[in-house]
Amino acid sequence: MNRLGMLMDTSHSPHRTRLEGFELSQQPVTHGHADAKSVTDRPQNLSNEELRALAANGGVLGLHFFSRLVNQRGPDAGQAHVEDLYAHIDHIARVAGMQTVALGPDWLPSE
């Protein structure tokens, strides 16, 4: 992908693939839509290890707006609020730096 000038997006990939992509790519990688696993423990969200590896690569994480990925009160708690998104931004900025934070809402018509 680097040779072809393609942007690598690790969204929908498992943990090991994410880490390998962040480490091996000679260009910045994006993880187009997810949040921080430490804030909301969902498989799609990135662990602190992944966040640090993404930052070391110079890549960005597009924060997802999907309630069950953002809502820190749990997957059955209902609609996420902007404060939930702020918690993810704060956590990612502390772990990986603010330069790692982007928006990747992956809008859906409804949940």
Backbone hydrogen bonds, N-H to C=O, Kabsch-Sander energy under -0.5 kcal/mol:
donor,donor_aa,acceptor,acceptor_aa,energy
5,G,1,M,-0.7
5,G,2,N,-1.2
6,M,1,M,-2.5
10,T,8,M,-0.5
10,T,30,T,-2.2
13,S,10,T,-1.5
18,R,14,P,-2.3
19,L,15,H,-2.5
20,E,16,R,-2.5
21,G,17,T,-2.6
22,F,18,R,-2.7
23,E,19,L,-2.2
24,L,20,E,-3.0
25,S,21,G,-1.9
30,T,8,M,-2.8
31,H,60,V,-2.4
32,G,30,T,-0.6
34,A,62,G,-2.0
37,K,35,D,-0.5
37,K,46,L,-2.8
38,S,46,L,-0.5
39,V,36,A,-1.0
40,T,36,A,-2.4
42,R,40,T,-1.7
45,N,42,R,-1.4
46,L,35,D,-2.7
51,L,47,S,-2.6
52,R,48,N,-2.5
53,A,49,E,-2.1
54,L,50,E,-2.7
55,A,51,L,-2.3
56,A,52,R,-2.4
57,N,53,A,-1.4
58,G,54,L,-0.7
58,G,55,A,-0.9
59,G,54,L,-2.2
60,V,29,V,-1.4
61,L,100,T,-3.3
62,G,31,H,-2.5
62,G,60,V,-0.5
63,L,61,L,-0.8
63,L,102,A,-2.8
64,H,34,A,-1.7
65,F,105,P,-1.0
69,L,66,F,-2.1
70,V,66,F,-1.5
71,N,67,S,-3.4
72,Q,70,V,-0.6
74,G,71,N,-1.4
77,A,74,G,-1.5
84,D,81,H,-1.2
85,L,81,H,-1.4
86,Y,82,V,-2.3
87,A,83,E,-1.8
88,H,84,D,-1.3
89,I,85,L,-2.4
90,D,86,Y,-2.9
91,H,87,A,-2.2
92,I,88,H,-2.8
93,A,89,I,-2.5
94,R,90,D,-2.0
95,V,91,H,-2.3
96,A,92,I,-3.4
97,G,92,I,-0.9
97,G,93,A,-0.9
100,T,97,G,-1.9
101,V,98,M,-1.7
102,A,61,L,-2.4
104,G,63,L,-2.2
